[in-house]
Amino acid sequence: MNQTLHGVRVLLADDHAVVRLGFRLLLEGAGACVIGEAESGENAIRLYAETIPDLLIMDVSMPGIGGLAALERLLVWEAKARVLMLSAHHDDIVPVRALRLGAAGYLCKRAAPEEFLRAVGQVANGRRYLDPELAQTVALAQLSGSANPVDTLTEKELAVFLKLAEGRSVNDVAADFCLSPSTIGTHLYHIKQKLNVQNAAELTLVAVRNGLIEA
């Protein structure tokens, strides 16, 4: 593994400093060079443009626009960017979206350190990677189409849904995405229609049931 990651320039994006430190130690121990750290999606995009790393490792759940929206923005700007997305949650909805948006890999943070390094090595070498524990459910989700209402949400609606499900206000989410509260309100209306929910508590319940946030 040392040989695989030797000299690979990595940018880390996670809002938890202790998590970033753990990743840094693992990566540097395997020969990689961590050239920057970001604590939000916005910072990840800015630092990517400044440093042009070989690989961006980015958490899905971060303050601001979050990892999925940052991934979408980054790949519009630099289609060749290699991004390994991480999540603390076991679900199939977000991995499918991340891979559809163009992520090169997706790993659950509960994975063993060796698996994390294997994922980094795969993506750094231009290959795709999907957490083995998620592979079957993701494949089934892609084959079966959408039996899950959450999968009917657009990319923007899903990003807004994840923020609102965490208990953020419409005004907070509007500020995160640099949109007007009325635009977020429109997204919320469509989200409620698609998910058949009435209020914020039910939004959170749907997110928890789908493994998108912790109970």
Contacts in CASP RR format, 6 or more apart in sequence:
PFRMAT RR
TARGET T0000
AUTHOR 0000-0000-0000
METHOD contacts of the structure
MODEL  1
MNQTLHGVRVLLADDHAVVRLGFRLLLEGAGACVIGEAESGENAIRLYAE
TIPDLLIMDVSMPGIGGLAALERLLVWEAKARVLMLSAHHDDIVPVRALR
LGAAGYLCKRAAPEEFLRAVGQVANGRRYLDPELAQTVALAQLSGSANPV
DTLTEKELAVFLKLAEGRSVNDVAADFCLSPSTIGTHLYHIKQKLNVQNA
AELTLVAVRNGLIEA
1 30 0 8 1.000
1 114 0 8 1.000
1 117 0 8 1.000
1 118 0 8 1.000
1 121 0 8 1.000
2 29 0 8 1.000
2 30 0 8 1.000
2 31 0 8 1.000
4 30 0 8 1.000
4 121 0 8 1.000
4 124 0 8 1.000
4 125 0 8 1.000
5 27 0 8 1.000
5 30 0 8 1.000
5 31 0 8 1.000
5 32 0 8 1.000
5 117 0 8 1.000
5 120 0 8 1.000
5 121 0 8 1.000
5 124 0 8 1.000
6 31 0 8 1.000
6 32 0 8 1.000
7 31 0 8 1.000
7 32 0 8 1.000
7 33 0 8 1.000
8 31 0 8 1.000
8 32 0 8 1.000
8 33 0 8 1.000
8 54 0 8 1.000
8 55 0 8 1.000
8 120 0 8 1.000
8 121 0 8 1.000
8 124 0 8 1.000
9 32 0 8 1.000
9 33 0 8 1.000
9 35 0 8 1.000
9 51 0 8 1.000
9 53 0 8 1.000
9 54 0 8 1.000
9 55 0 8 1.000
10 27 0 8 1.000
10 32 0 8 1.000
10 33 0 8 1.000
10 34 0 8 1.000
10 35 0 8 1.000
10 53 0 8 1.000
10 54 0 8 1.000
10 55 0 8 1.000
10 56 0 8 1.000
10 57 0 8 1.000
10 120 0 8 1.000
10 124 0 8 1.000
11 34 0 8 1.000
11 35 0 8 1.000
11 36 0 8 1.000
11 37 0 8 1.000
11 38 0 8 1.000
11 44 0 8 1.000
11 47 0 8 1.000
11 48 0 8 1.000
11 51 0 8 1.000
11 53 0 8 1.000
11 55 0 8 1.000
11 56 0 8 1.000
11 57 0 8 1.000
12 20 0 8 1.000
12 23 0 8 1.000
12 24 0 8 1.000
12 34 0 8 1.000
12 36 0 8 1.000
12 37 0 8 1.000
12 38 0 8 1.000
12 57 0 8 1.000
13 37 0 8 1.000
13 38 0 8 1.000
13 39 0 8 1.000
13 40 0 8 1.000
13 41 0 8 1.000
13 43 0 8 1.000
13 44 0 8 1.000
13 47 0 8 1.000
13 56 0 8 1.000
13 57 0 8 1.000
13 58 0 8 1.000
13 59 0 8 1.000
13 62 0 8 1.000
13 67 0 8 1.000
13 70 0 8 1.000
14 20 0 8 1.000
14 23 0 8 1.000
14 37 0 8 1.000
14 39 0 8 1.000
14 57 0 8 1.000
14 58 0 8 1.000
14 59 0 8 1.000
14 62 0 8 1.000
14 86 0 8 1.000
15 39 0 8 1.000
15 40 0 8 1.000
15 59 0 8 1.000
15 61 0 8 1.000
15 62 0 8 1.000
15 63 0 8 1.000
17 39 0 8 1.000
19 59 0 8 1.000
19 109 0 8 1.000
20 37 0 8 1.000
23 34 0 8 1.000
23 57 0 8 1.000
23 116 0 8 1.000
24 34 0 8 1.000
24 37 0 8 1.000
26 113 0 8 1.000
26 116 0 8 1.000
26 117 0 8 1.000
27 34 0 8 1.000
27 117 0 8 1.000
27 120 0 8 1.000
28 34 0 8 1.000
30 117 0 8 1.000
30 120 0 8 1.000
32 120 0 8 1.000
32 124 0 8 1.000
35 51 0 8 1.000
35 53 0 8 1.000
36 47 0 8 1.000
36 51 0 8 1.000
36 53 0 8 1.000
37 47 0 8 1.000
38 44 0 8 1.000
38 46 0 8 1.000
38 47 0 8 1.000
39 62 0 8 1.000
39 63 0 8 1.000
40 62 0 8 1.000
40 63 0 8 1.000
40 64 0 8 1.000
40 65 0 8 1.000
40 66 0 8 1.000
40 70 0 8 1.000
41 58 0 8 1.000
41 62 0 8 1.000
41 64 0 8 1.000
41 65 0 8 1.000
41 66 0 8 1.000
41 67 0 8 1.000
41 69 0 8 1.000
41 70 0 8 1.000
42 64 0 8 1.000
42 65 0 8 1.000
42 70 0 8 1.000
44 56 0 8 1.000
44 58 0 8 1.000
44 67 0 8 1.000
44 70 0 8 1.000
44 74 0 8 1.000
45 70 0 8 1.000
45 73 0 8 1.000
45 74 0 8 1.000
45 77 0 8 1.000
48 56 0 8 1.000
48 74 0 8 1.000
48 78 0 8 1.000
48 81 0 8 1.000
49 77 0 8 1.000
54 82 0 8 1.000
54 124 0 8 1.000
55 82 0 8 1.000
55 83 0 8 1.000
55 84 0 8 1.000
55 120 0 8 1.000
55 123 0 8 1.000
55 124 0 8 1.000
56 74 0 8 1.000
56 81 0 8 1.000
56 82 0 8 1.000
56 83 0 8 1.000
56 84 0 8 1.000
57 83 0 8 1.000
57 84 0 8 1.000
57 86 0 8 1.000
57 120 0 8 1.000
58 67 0 8 1.000
58 70 0 8 1.000
58 71 0 8 1.000
58 83 0 8 1.000
58 84 0 8 1.000
58 85 0 8 1.000
58 86 0 8 1.000
59 67 0 8 1.000
59 85 0 8 1.000
59 86 0 8 1.000
59 87 0 8 1.000
59 88 0 8 1.000
59 109 0 8 1.000
60 66 0 8 1.000
60 67 0 8 1.000
60 68 0 8 1.000
60 85 0 8 1.000
60 86 0 8 1.000
60 87 0 8 1.000
60 89 0 8 1.000
60 94 0 8 1.000
60 98 0 8 1.000
61 67 0 8 1.000
61 87 0 8 1.000
61 88 0 8 1.000
61 89 0 8 1.000
61 162 0 8 1.000
61 166 0 8 1.000
61 213 0 8 1.000
62 70 0 8 1.000
63 176 0 8 1.000
64 176 0 8 1.000
64 177 0 8 1.000
65 73 0 8 1.000
65 159 0 8 1.000
65 176 0 8 1.000
65 177 0 8 1.000
66 159 0 8 1.000
66 162 0 8 1.000
66 163 0 8 1.000
66 176 0 8 1.000
67 85 0 8 1.000
68 85 0 8 1.000
68 94 0 8 1.000
68 97 0 8 1.000
68 98 0 8 1.000
68 101 0 8 1.000
68 155 0 8 1.000
68 158 0 8 1.000
68 159 0 8 1.000
68 162 0 8 1.000
69 155 0 8 1.000
69 156 0 8 1.000
69 159 0 8 1.000
69 177 0 8 1.000
71 83 0 8 1.000
71 85 0 8 1.000
71 98 0 8 1.000
71 101 0 8 1.000
71 102 0 8 1.000
71 103 0 8 1.000
72 101 0 8 1.000
72 155 0 8 1.000
74 81 0 8 1.000
74 83 0 8 1.000
75 81 0 8 1.000
75 83 0 8 1.000
75 101 0 8 1.000
75 102 0 8 1.000
82 104 0 8 1.000
82 123 0 8 1.000
82 124 0 8 1.000
82 126 0 8 1.000
83 102 0 8 1.000
83 103 0 8 1.000
83 104 0 8 1.000
83 105 0 8 1.000
83 123 0 8 1.000
84 103 0 8 1.000
84 104 0 8 1.000
84 105 0 8 1.000
84 106 0 8 1.000
84 107 0 8 1.000
84 119 0 8 1.000
84 120 0 8 1.000
84 123 0 8 1.000
84 129 0 8 1.000
85 95 0 8 1.000
85 98 0 8 1.000
85 103 0 8 1.000
85 105 0 8 1.000
85 106 0 8 1.000
85 107 0 8 1.000
86 106 0 8 1.000
86 107 0 8 1.000
86 108 0 8 1.000
86 109 0 8 1.000
87 94 0 8 1.000
87 95 0 8 1.000
87 106 0 8 1.000
87 107 0 8 1.000
87 108 0 8 1.000
87 109 0 8 1.000
88 108 0 8 1.000
88 109 0 8 1.000
88 110 0 8 1.000
88 214 0 8 1.000
89 108 0 8 1.000
89 211 0 8 1.000
89 212 0 8 1.000
89 213 0 8 1.000
89 214 0 8 1.000
90 108 0 8 1.000
90 110 0 8 1.000
90 133 0 8 1.000
90 134 0 8 1.000
90 211 0 8 1.000
91 210 0 8 1.000
91 211 0 8 1.000
91 212 0 8 1.000
92 134 0 8 1.000
92 137 0 8 1.000
92 138 0 8 1.000
92 140 0 8 1.000
92 141 0 8 1.000
93 141 0 8 1.000
93 148 0 8 1.000
93 150 0 8 1.000
93 151 0 8 1.000
93 158 0 8 1.000
93 210 0 8 1.000
93 212 0 8 1.000
94 212 0 8 1.000
95 106 0 8 1.000
95 130 0 8 1.000
95 131 0 8 1.000
95 134 0 8 1.000
95 138 0 8 1.000
96 138 0 8 1.000
96 141 0 8 1.000
96 142 0 8 1.000
96 151 0 8 1.000
97 155 0 8 1.000
97 158 0 8 1.000
98 105 0 8 1.000
98 106 0 8 1.000
99 105 0 8 1.000
99 106 0 8 1.000
99 128 0 8 1.000
99 130 0 8 1.000
99 138 0 8 1.000
101 155 0 8 1.000
104 123 0 8 1.000
104 126 0 8 1.000
104 127 0 8 1.000
104 128 0 8 1.000
104 129 0 8 1.000
105 119 0 8 1.000
105 122 0 8 1.000
105 123 0 8 1.000
105 128 0 8 1.000
105 129 0 8 1.000
105 130 0 8 1.000
106 129 0 8 1.000
106 130 0 8 1.000
106 131 0 8 1.000
106 134 0 8 1.000
106 138 0 8 1.000
107 115 0 8 1.000
107 116 0 8 1.000
107 119 0 8 1.000
107 129 0 8 1.000
107 131 0 8 1.000
108 131 0 8 1.000
108 133 0 8 1.000
108 134 0 8 1.000
111 119 0 8 1.000
111 131 0 8 1.000
111 133 0 8 1.000
115 131 0 8 1.000
115 132 0 8 1.000
118 129 0 8 1.000
119 129 0 8 1.000
119 131 0 8 1.000
121 129 0 8 1.000
122 128 0 8 1.000
122 129 0 8 1.000
123 129 0 8 1.000
130 138 0 8 1.000
141 148 0 8 1.000
141 151 0 8 1.000
145 151 0 8 1.000
146 152 0 8 1.000
148 210 0 8 1.000
149 194 0 8 1.000
149 195 0 8 1.000
149 196 0 8 1.000
149 206 0 8 1.000
150 158 0 8 1.000
150 161 0 8 1.000
150 195 0 8 1.000
150 206 0 8 1.000
150 210 0 8 1.000
150 212 0 8 1.000
152 194 0 8 1.000
153 161 0 8 1.000
153 191 0 8 1.000
153 194 0 8 1.000
153 195 0 8 1.000
156 187 0 8 1.000
157 187 0 8 1.000
157 190 0 8 1.000
157 191 0 8 1.000
157 194 0 8 1.000
159 177 0 8 1.000
160 173 0 8 1.000
160 177 0 8 1.000
160 184 0 8 1.000
160 187 0 8 1.000
160 188 0 8 1.000
160 191 0 8 1.000
161 191 0 8 1.000
161 195 0 8 1.000
161 203 0 8 1.000
161 207 0 8 1.000
162 207 0 8 1.000
162 212 0 8 1.000
162 213 0 8 1.000
163 172 0 8 1.000
163 173 0 8 1.000
163 176 0 8 1.000
164 170 0 8 1.000
164 173 0 8 1.000
164 188 0 8 1.000
164 191 0 8 1.000
164 200 0 8 1.000
164 203 0 8 1.000
165 203 0 8 1.000
165 204 0 8 1.000
165 206 0 8 1.000
165 207 0 8 1.000
165 208 0 8 1.000
165 212 0 8 1.000
165 213 0 8 1.000
166 204 0 8 1.000
166 207 0 8 1.000
166 213 0 8 1.000
167 200 0 8 1.000
167 204 0 8 1.000
168 176 0 8 1.000
170 181 0 8 1.000
170 184 0 8 1.000
170 185 0 8 1.000
170 188 0 8 1.000
171 181 0 8 1.000
173 184 0 8 1.000
174 180 0 8 1.000
174 181 0 8 1.000
174 183 0 8 1.000
174 184 0 8 1.000
177 184 0 8 1.000
191 197 0 8 1.000
191 203 0 8 1.000
192 198 0 8 1.000
192 203 0 8 1.000
195 202 0 8 1.000
195 203 0 8 1.000
195 206 0 8 1.000
197 203 0 8 1.000
197 205 0 8 1.000
197 206 0 8 1.000
204 213 0 8 1.000
207 213 0 8 1.000
208 214 0 8 1.000
208 215 0 8 1.000
END
